[in-house]
Amino acid sequence: MIFSDKYIDYSSKTRKELRQALILFSLLSNKLIVKIGHYLLKITLTLHLPVLFIIKKTIFKHFCGGENISESREKIRDLGAHNIQTILDYSVEGKNDIKILENTYKEILKNLDEGNKNSLIPFSVFKFTGLARFDLLKKINEKKQLNESEQDELKILKKRLDNICQKAQNIKIPILIDAEESWIQDAIDELTEELMTKYNKSDVIVFHTIQLYRWDKLKYIKDLHNKAKSKKFKLGLKLVRGAYMEKESIWAKNNNKKCFIHQTKENCDQDYNAAAKYCINNIKDMGLCFGTHNEESTHLILQLMKQKRIENNDKRIYFSQLLGMSDNISYYLAYFNYNVAKYVPYGPIREVIPYLIRRVEENSAITSQTKSEIKRLKKALKKKA
Ligand SMILES: Cc1cc2nc3c(=O)[nH]c(=O)nc-3n(C[C@H](O)[C@H](O)[C@H](O)COP(=O)(O)OP(=O)(O)OC[C@H]3O[C@@H](n4cnc5c(N)ncnc54)[C@H](O)[C@@H]3O)c2cc1C
């Protein structure tokens, strides 16, 4: 482990809370239990089983801030007391219902208002699929002719994007735009580039997300940088590896297309680190957010910052991890005064279940991280005895 546990402060957690977290991670480290749990979470969604209160007290409590902004404030304060900021992430995703999309749009505006009131919130974030129907984005991606009602939908989407970015600019809270599946990502890239061209003239307001598990994205960053220089706007970039690996390979197979994902994890890591290096070398043109739990990449970025004599708390560079994961990295960065913010998902519990399913899958896949989490929690419990 590169980042020591010793900077994590569990003093605000009770023995009961630590024990609950330990039980949760012990369950997540057991593949059979995860399989059953995954299945139960899915049937909870379809059969409307009355077990939401159990989920709320366990897995939801660990990985989410609350069901709404006001419920999430305690978590924001708690993190803030340790020099860790919060990126509130309204995690209702993949909905095609026009009313829900409108509601998500309004929530993003509320989220910006909260950032305006609270200095512990440095960014807002949204997903395109929170604002527009997936099938519309897919059709735009495929460059198919939109019918009249779809053209209206696109107009509404553009208006929403513009209102969000305008507000973000007025109150100076930059906005992160998440990356999604490759079969809608070209559409997201194009619309996000338009927003960056318009809103990133002097400050970086709009941050695009780049998934380096794709073999085409390192070149994309360099091309985009050239475009930004010639059109005279700044680049806002959140660098991630990518969350849809399994889905991507299934999609490529089913559609007889070449898969966008690197063939090996090593290649993905190489591209992530090369992208980090390229961006830090060109920091004068950029604002950066490194969304990663990878210790080697984080360590490399710290070294690159040192080499370039960039101050730890230089406002152009942020690090971000998901709530409930890799606290050793977040607390280390906060202790040494780097800018670090946790993604704090929130939303009605039933709507957040797909997000929780992804966390369950991820934590059972990366057994080494889950094991370190268990070790940490056991140590903390012993100290409290
Ligand atoms: C703050 C934050 C914001 C995020 N935002 C987004 C977002 O907008 N869009 C998005 O898609 N994801 C997002 N993610 C998730 C992210 O993409 C990763 O899935 C997750 O962080 C794990 O990657 P890692 O860098 O932490 O490191 P690691 O745990 O070292 O890497 C795991 C990742 O490596 C990649 N990988 C694993 N095996 C292979 C292989 N054989 N070949 C190629 N690649 C492989 C996959 O991307 C996998 O998730 C975000 C993560 C964080 C922390």
The ligand as a MOL file (V3000), in Angstrom:
LIG
                    3D

  0  0  0     0  0            999 V3000
M  V30 BEGIN CTAB
M  V30 COUNTS 53 58 0 0 0
M  V30 BEGIN ATOM
M  V30 1 C -14.5490 10.6220 -8.5810 0
M  V30 2 C -14.8200 9.5960 -9.6320 0
M  V30 3 C -15.5690 9.9160 -10.7430 0
M  V30 4 C -15.8340 8.9650 -11.7390 0
M  V30 5 N -16.5330 9.3110 -12.8500 0
M  V30 6 C -16.7000 8.4160 -13.8420 0
M  V30 7 C -17.3230 8.7770 -15.0540 0
M  V30 8 O -17.7430 9.9070 -15.2580 0
M  V30 9 N -17.4600 7.8280 -16.0270 0
M  V30 10 C -16.9720 6.5410 -15.8660 0
M  V30 11 O -17.0870 5.7280 -16.7970 0
M  V30 12 N -16.3890 6.1700 -14.7110 0
M  V30 13 C -16.2320 7.0700 -13.7040 0
M  V30 14 N -15.6100 6.6790 -12.5480 0
M  V30 15 C -15.2670 5.2520 -12.3130 0
M  V30 16 C -13.8980 4.9380 -12.8510 0
M  V30 17 O -13.9730 5.0180 -14.2410 0
M  V30 18 C -13.3930 3.5360 -12.4850 0
M  V30 19 O -14.3240 2.5580 -12.8180 0
M  V30 20 C -13.0350 3.3380 -11.0410 0
M  V30 21 O -12.5890 4.5110 -10.4460 0
M  V30 22 C -11.9270 2.2880 -10.9350 0
M  V30 23 O -10.7370 2.7130 -11.5710 0
M  V30 24 P -9.4930 3.3220 -10.7820 0
M  V30 25 O -8.8260 4.3640 -11.5870 0
M  V30 26 O -9.9840 3.7590 -9.4650 0
M  V30 27 O -8.3990 2.2050 -10.6080 0
M  V30 28 P -8.2150 0.6490 -10.6910 0
M  V30 29 O -9.0180 0.0090 -9.6050 0
M  V30 30 O -6.7700 0.4280 -10.7270 0
M  V30 31 O -8.7760 0.2400 -12.0900 0
M  V30 32 C -9.9260 -0.4860 -12.3400 0
M  V30 33 C -10.3840 -0.0380 -13.6970 0
M  V30 34 O -9.4030 -0.3830 -14.6830 0
M  V30 35 C -10.0400 -0.6750 -15.9130 0
M  V30 36 N -9.6990 -2.0650 -16.2700 0
M  V30 37 C -9.7310 -3.1300 -15.4640 0
M  V30 38 N -9.3540 -4.2530 -16.1380 0
M  V30 39 C -9.0780 -3.8690 -17.3990 0
M  V30 40 C -8.6780 -4.5690 -18.5790 0
M  V30 41 N -8.4680 -5.8810 -18.5840 0
M  V30 42 N -8.5160 -3.8510 -19.7030 0
M  V30 43 C -8.7330 -2.5150 -19.7250 0
M  V30 44 N -9.1200 -1.8090 -18.6330 0
M  V30 45 C -9.2940 -2.4810 -17.4890 0
M  V30 46 C -11.5320 -0.4910 -15.6800 0
M  V30 47 O -11.8440 0.8230 -16.0480 0
M  V30 48 C -11.6750 -0.6740 -14.1720 0
M  V30 49 O -12.7970 0.0050 -13.6550 0
M  V30 50 C -15.3360 7.6370 -11.5720 0
M  V30 51 C -14.5700 7.3120 -10.4480 0
M  V30 52 C -14.2980 8.2650 -9.4890 0
M  V30 53 C -13.4710 7.8730 -8.3030 0
M  V30 END ATOM
M  V30 BEGIN BOND
M  V30 1 1 1 2
M  V30 2 1 2 3
M  V30 3 2 2 52
M  V30 4 2 3 4
M  V30 5 1 4 5
M  V30 6 1 4 50
M  V30 7 2 5 6
M  V30 8 1 6 7
M  V30 9 1 6 13
M  V30 10 2 7 8
M  V30 11 1 7 9
M  V30 12 1 9 10
M  V30 13 2 10 11
M  V30 14 1 10 12
M  V30 15 2 12 13
M  V30 16 1 13 14
M  V30 17 1 14 15
M  V30 18 1 14 50
M  V30 19 1 15 16
M  V30 20 1 16 17
M  V30 21 1 16 18
M  V30 22 1 18 19
M  V30 23 1 18 20
M  V30 24 1 20 21
M  V30 25 1 20 22
M  V30 26 1 22 23
M  V30 27 1 23 24
M  V30 28 2 24 25
M  V30 29 1 24 26
M  V30 30 1 24 27
M  V30 31 1 27 28
M  V30 32 2 28 29
M  V30 33 1 28 30
M  V30 34 1 28 31
M  V30 35 1 31 32
M  V30 36 1 32 33
M  V30 37 1 33 34
M  V30 38 1 33 48
M  V30 39 1 34 35
M  V30 40 1 35 36
M  V30 41 1 35 46
M  V30 42 1 36 37
M  V30 43 1 36 45
M  V30 44 2 37 38
M  V30 45 1 38 39
M  V30 46 1 39 40
M  V30 47 2 39 45
M  V30 48 1 40 41
M  V30 49 2 40 42
M  V30 50 1 42 43
M  V30 51 2 43 44
M  V30 52 1 44 45
M  V30 53 1 46 47
M  V30 54 1 46 48
M  V30 55 1 48 49
M  V30 56 2 50 51
M  V30 57 1 51 52
M  V30 58 1 52 53
M  V30 END BOND
M  V30 END CTAB
M  END
